[in-house]
Amino acid sequence: MPTTPSTPTGRIDTGEPDADRPPLPRRTVLGRRWALVRGTAEAGMSTAEYAVGTVAACAFAAVLYRVVTGGSVVSGLTDLVESALATLS
């Protein structure tokens, strides 16, 4: 794997002209910039990670829906609301 080109001062050489050297050809400049981009760490999720995350979220939502719409949860919530209303009246 090629390393990122740098100058003796430690700066990354992007091919921009300096006072002490002529500008590099366009092909070399793009190659060095591409090497700089490839050399940086990835940040964020890729498309496959988004797909897995979306499937997991949908599965969790389906399980949560089943639990909430189940008979025991509905009857428990109904009893809770009825007792709260009975307390107020």
N, C-alpha and C positions, 0 to 999 in steps of 0.2 A: 504494500500500500504506500503510495507516494506521500511524502510529508509536505506540509504547507511551506512554500518558499518564504523565506524571510530575509531581511537585510541584516548587515552586521550590527545594526542598532537594536535589533529585535523586533522591528516593525514588520508587519505582514506586507509582503510585496504584492500589490494588486495590479501592477503594471502602469500605474499613473506616472507620468513623466516628472522627474525631479530635475533640479538645476544641474546636477552632476552627471546625468546619464540621459540618453535619448529615449523617446517613448518606444515601448515594445509593440510588435505587430498585434493586431486585433485578436488573432487566434490564440496567441500566448496569454493575453490579458484574460480572455474568457476562460481558458484552461486553468489559470491560477485562481480565478474567482470561483470556478466550479469546484476546485480542490478545497478551497476554503469552506464552501457550503457543505461539501461532503464530510469534512473533518469536524464539523460541529455536532454536538449531541442532539439527539432528537427530543422534541418536546411535544407533549400532547399524545393523543391516541390516533392510531391508524384506523382505516376503514374497517378492518376485521375486528378490532377492539370495540369500535362503536357498535358493530353488528352483535357481538356477544353481549355487550352491555344492554342493548335494546331488548334482546331476547330474554335476558335475566330479569329486566324490569317488567316485561310483559308477563313472565311467569309469576313473579311476585304479586303483580296486580291481580292475576287470575286467582291465585290462592287467597289473597286478601278479600276479593269479591265473594268467593265461596264461603269464607268464614263469616263475613258480615251478613250475607243473605241467608245463612243457615238458620234453622228454626230456633235454636237456643239463644242466639245473639238477638234475633228479632224479638223474641218473647222477653228477654232480659231488658232490652231497651224500652219495650212497651210498658213493662212493669215499673221501670224507673221513671218514665214520664208520667204514668198514672199516679204513682206515689207522690211525685213532685206537685202535680196538679191538686191532689187531694190535700196536701199540706197547705196550699194557698187558699183553698176554699173552706 
